[in-house]
Amino acid sequence: MLHPTTQAIAESFGYVPFSEEDRDQQYQAEINWNFDTSPLPTTGSVYKDKKGVLRCYWKPSNSEEQDLEGWYDIPSNEDIEEWSFDSVCFTPGDDEVEPDHPDSWLRILGLI
């Protein structure tokens, strides 16, 4: 849930926050990758698994973290919303970074 001040600022720009029922849902990123027909995945490749969960491929930009490369569940609408209005975002490996960092979820999903 957005902080009341953040929500007021967001609404002044015309943003309508996610409803309570939609907050916990997974962010609906565009599916752009298919195991059967696509070439090797790159950071930002998204597919839906057999359970209906959207997963995103991430290869860390920091060569010291290459062991974290792989597929990650896409975060919730609430997480995306919060990170969009905050000065902090997370990477798939749960590191805190600025929202415009190459490894932030917002950058990986093409939201900024």
Sine and cosine of phi, psi and omega as CSV:
sin_phi,cos_phi,sin_psi,cos_psi,sin_omega,cos_omega
0.00,0.00,0.70,-0.71,0.00,-1.00
-0.94,0.35,0.57,-0.82,0.12,-0.99
-0.86,0.50,0.59,-0.80,-0.05,-1.00
-0.81,0.59,-0.63,0.77,0.03,-1.00
-0.91,0.41,-0.69,0.72,0.03,-1.00
-0.89,0.46,-0.67,0.74,0.01,-1.00
-0.89,0.46,-0.66,0.75,0.01,-1.00
-0.89,0.46,-0.66,0.75,0.03,-1.00
-0.91,0.42,-0.72,0.69,0.00,-1.00
-0.86,0.52,-0.71,0.70,-0.02,-1.00
-0.91,0.41,-0.53,0.85,0.03,-1.00
-0.91,0.42,-0.39,0.92,0.05,-1.00
-1.00,-0.05,0.05,1.00,0.03,-1.00
1.00,0.00,0.13,0.99,0.01,-1.00
-0.98,0.20,0.73,-0.69,0.07,-1.00
-0.96,-0.27,0.92,-0.38,-0.02,-1.00
-0.87,0.49,0.39,-0.92,0.07,-1.00
-0.87,0.49,0.58,-0.82,0.07,-1.00
-0.94,0.35,0.27,-0.96,-0.01,-1.00
-0.86,0.52,-0.62,0.78,-0.02,-1.00
-0.95,0.32,-0.46,0.89,-0.01,-1.00
-1.00,0.03,-0.32,0.95,-0.06,-1.00
-0.85,0.52,-0.65,0.76,-0.08,-1.00
-0.99,0.12,-0.16,0.99,0.01,-1.00
-0.95,0.30,0.46,-0.89,0.05,-1.00
-0.93,0.37,0.66,-0.75,0.06,-1.00
-0.86,0.51,0.74,-0.67,-0.09,-1.00
-1.00,0.02,0.97,0.25,0.05,-1.00
-0.94,0.35,0.44,-0.90,0.01,-1.00
-0.94,0.33,0.77,-0.64,0.05,-1.00
-0.97,0.24,0.84,-0.55,-0.07,-1.00
-0.72,-0.70,0.26,0.97,-0.05,-1.00
-0.57,-0.82,0.60,-0.80,-0.02,-1.00
-0.69,-0.73,0.78,-0.62,-0.03,-1.00
-0.85,0.52,-0.54,0.84,-0.08,-1.00
-0.99,0.14,-0.51,0.86,-0.15,-0.99
-0.86,-0.52,-0.28,0.96,-0.08,-1.00
-1.00,0.05,0.46,-0.89,0.12,-0.99
-0.94,0.34,-0.10,-1.00,0.01,-1.00
-0.80,0.61,0.62,-0.78,-0.02,-1.00
-0.94,0.33,0.44,-0.90,0.11,-0.99
-0.80,-0.60,0.19,-0.98,0.04,-1.00
-0.80,0.60,0.79,-0.61,-0.01,-1.00
0.99,-0.15,-0.11,0.99,0.08,-1.00
-0.93,0.37,0.74,-0.67,-0.07,-1.00
-0.80,-0.60,0.70,-0.71,0.12,-0.99
-0.64,-0.76,0.24,-0.97,0.05,-1.00
-0.94,-0.34,0.81,-0.59,-0.02,-1.00
-0.98,0.18,0.02,-1.00,-0.08,-1.00
-0.90,0.44,-0.36,0.93,0.03,-1.00
-1.00,0.00,-0.02,1.00,0.00,-1.00
1.00,0.03,0.19,0.98,-0.01,-1.00
-1.00,0.01,0.77,-0.64,0.06,-1.00
-0.98,0.20,0.74,-0.68,-0.02,-1.00
-0.80,-0.60,0.56,-0.83,-0.06,-1.00
-0.81,-0.58,0.66,-0.75,0.01,-1.00
-1.00,0.05,0.65,-0.76,0.00,-1.00
-0.66,-0.75,0.78,-0.63,0.15,-0.99
-0.88,-0.48,0.94,-0.35,-0.06,-1.00
-0.82,0.57,0.60,-0.80,0.04,-1.00
-0.96,0.28,-0.38,0.93,0.02,-1.00
-1.00,0.07,0.89,-0.45,-0.07,-1.00
-0.88,0.47,-0.33,0.94,0.02,-1.00
-0.97,0.25,-0.23,0.97,-0.06,-1.00
-0.94,-0.35,0.36,0.93,-0.09,-1.00
-0.88,0.47,-0.34,0.94,0.03,-1.00
-0.93,0.36,-0.18,0.98,0.02,-1.00
-1.00,0.00,-0.06,1.00,-0.04,-1.00
-0.87,0.49,0.70,-0.72,0.05,-1.00
0.40,-0.92,-0.29,-0.96,-0.05,-1.00
-0.99,-0.10,0.68,-0.73,-0.03,-1.00
-0.73,-0.68,0.58,-0.82,0.09,-1.00
-0.91,0.41,0.70,-0.71,0.03,-1.00
-0.94,0.33,0.66,-0.75,-0.06,-1.00
-0.92,0.38,0.08,-1.00,-0.03,-1.00
-0.98,0.21,0.28,-0.96,0.10,-0.99
-0.84,0.54,-0.65,0.76,-0.01,-1.00
-0.87,0.49,-0.69,0.72,0.03,-1.00
-0.88,0.47,-0.75,0.66,-0.01,-1.00
-0.86,0.51,-0.70,0.71,0.00,-1.00
-0.87,0.49,-0.74,0.67,-0.02,-1.00
-0.88,0.48,-0.73,0.69,-0.03,-1.00
-0.91,0.42,-0.50,0.87,-0.01,-1.00
-0.92,0.39,-0.45,0.89,-0.04,-1.00
-0.95,-0.32,0.12,0.99,-0.05,-1.00
-0.92,-0.40,0.17,-0.99,0.06,-1.00
-0.99,-0.10,0.11,0.99,-0.02,-1.00
-0.77,-0.64,0.61,-0.79,0.08,-1.00
-0.66,-0.75,0.16,-0.99,0.03,-1.00
-0.88,-0.47,0.38,-0.92,0.13,-0.99
-1.00,-0.08,0.23,-0.97,0.11,-0.99
-0.84,0.53,-0.45,0.89,0.04,-1.00
-1.00,0.08,0.18,0.98,0.05,-1.00
0.93,0.36,0.41,0.91,0.13,-0.99
-1.00,0.07,0.62,-0.78,0.08,-1.00
-0.99,0.17,0.78,-0.62,0.03,-1.00
-0.62,-0.78,0.16,-0.99,0.11,-0.99
-0.95,0.30,0.47,-0.88,-0.06,-1.00
-0.83,0.56,-0.50,0.87,-0.03,-1.00
-1.00,-0.05,0.14,0.99,0.05,-1.00
-0.90,0.44,0.60,-0.80,-0.02,-1.00
-0.83,0.56,-0.42,0.91,-0.03,-1.00
-0.98,-0.19,0.09,1.00,0.02,-1.00
-0.96,0.29,0.51,-0.86,0.04,-1.00
-0.83,0.55,-0.62,0.79,-0.02,-1.00
-0.89,0.46,-0.62,0.78,0.04,-1.00
-0.96,0.29,-0.69,0.72,-0.05,-1.00
-0.87,0.50,-0.62,0.78,-0.02,-1.00
-1.00,0.08,0.01,1.00,0.06,-1.00
0.96,0.29,0.44,0.90,-0.02,-1.00
-1.00,0.05,-0.32,0.95,0.12,-0.99
-0.64,-0.77,0.00,0.00,0.00,0.00
